[in-house]
Amino acid sequence: MDIKTQHWINELDHLSEEIKASFGSLEKETLFLKPDSKTWSIAENLEHLITVNSSYFPIFKQLIDNTFVGAFIGKFSFFTKLFGNMIYRSVSDGGKKKIRTFPLWEPKIKEGEEHIIEKFLSHQDDLKNWIKELGPYIEKEAIIHSPANKLIVYSLPQALDIMVAHEKRHLQQAKNVLNIVRQ
């Protein structure tokens, strides 16, 4: 496993530990409590991450199966760098600027759904397994597209950087929710 791959695995492990430590002992009601109608609950933040990350899994499978067909725009490195850098910056600001997500990625969690923490941690294991399997495609910096829009293209390493930064962003948002609901 190369250094970058190990870095993503370590980051995901750290995030998983932080999720367990921050939210693992909370009552179900607290996990689903929304400070207001415009703010996601802790559970919705976690479900959103599962939804976004999982939407990449079919693309990962196509890469491994050698059936992935990239968008024509992906042949131009200017666009792949532009989109990758732009999205990374938008998700790695620590949640300072609110960004509306694509409808595809809205959390669809039922009030009081059991075991959201366990579901998230299991999902993290799935994501780490994909990253390990994608080694050769990471190494050659395969160009993929966003699951939300095939014209938004970036390299696979950028996608993984974006996913990890996105998880950090929503962990912070979930911690902010916890601080609000505990007041």
JOPEHU-V489493 format. One record per backbone hydrogen bond with DSSP energy under -0.5 kcal/mol. NH is the residue of the N-H (numbers start at 1). CO is the residue of the C=O. If there is no record, write none. Layout:
nh->NH co->CO
nh->NH co->CO
This chain:
nh->6 co->2
nh->7 co->3
nh->8 co->4
nh->9 co->5
nh->10 co->6
nh->11 co->7
nh->12 co->8
nh->13 co->9
nh->14 co->10
nh->15 co->11
nh->16 co->12
nh->17 co->13
nh->18 co->14
nh->19 co->15
nh->20 co->16
nh->21 co->17
nh->22 co->18
nh->23 co->19
nh->24 co->19
nh->24 co->20
nh->26 co->23
nh->30 co->27
nh->31 co->27
nh->32 co->28
nh->33 co->30
nh->35 co->33
nh->39 co->36
nh->43 co->31
nh->45 co->41
nh->46 co->42
nh->47 co->43
nh->48 co->44
nh->49 co->45
nh->50 co->46
nh->51 co->47
nh->52 co->48
nh->53 co->49
nh->54 co->50
nh->55 co->51
nh->55 co->52
nh->56 co->52
nh->56 co->53
nh->57 co->53
nh->57 co->54
nh->58 co->54
nh->59 co->56
nh->60 co->56
nh->61 co->57
nh->62 co->58
nh->63 co->59
nh->64 co->60
nh->65 co->61
nh->66 co->62
nh->66 co->63
nh->67 co->62
nh->68 co->62
nh->70 co->68
nh->74 co->71
nh->75 co->72
nh->76 co->73
nh->77 co->75
nh->79 co->76
nh->80 co->76
nh->81 co->77
nh->82 co->78
nh->83 co->79
nh->84 co->80
nh->85 co->81
nh->86 co->82
nh->87 co->83
nh->88 co->84
nh->89 co->85
nh->90 co->86
nh->91 co->87
nh->92 co->88
nh->96 co->93
nh->98 co->96
nh->105 co->102
nh->106 co->103
nh->113 co->110
nh->116 co->113
nh->119 co->115
nh->120 co->116
nh->121 co->117
nh->122 co->118
nh->123 co->119
nh->124 co->120
nh->125 co->121
nh->126 co->122
nh->127 co->123
nh->128 co->124
nh->129 co->125
nh->130 co->126
nh->131 co->127
nh->132 co->128
nh->133 co->129
nh->134 co->130
nh->135 co->132
nh->137 co->134
nh->138 co->134
nh->139 co->135
nh->140 co->136
nh->141 co->138
nh->142 co->137
nh->144 co->142
nh->144 co->154
nh->146 co->149
nh->146 co->152
nh->149 co->146
nh->152 co->149
nh->153 co->151
nh->154 co->144
nh->156 co->142
nh->159 co->155
nh->160 co->156
nh->161 co->157
nh->162 co->158
nh->163 co->159
nh->164 co->160
nh->165 co->161
nh->166 co->162
nh->167 co->163
nh->168 co->164
nh->169 co->165
nh->170 co->166
nh->171 co->167
nh->172 co->168
nh->173 co->169
nh->174 co->170
nh->175 co->171
nh->176 co->172
nh->177 co->173
nh->178 co->174
nh->179 co->175
nh->180 co->176
nh->181 co->177
nh->182 co->178
nh->183 co->179
nh->183 co->180
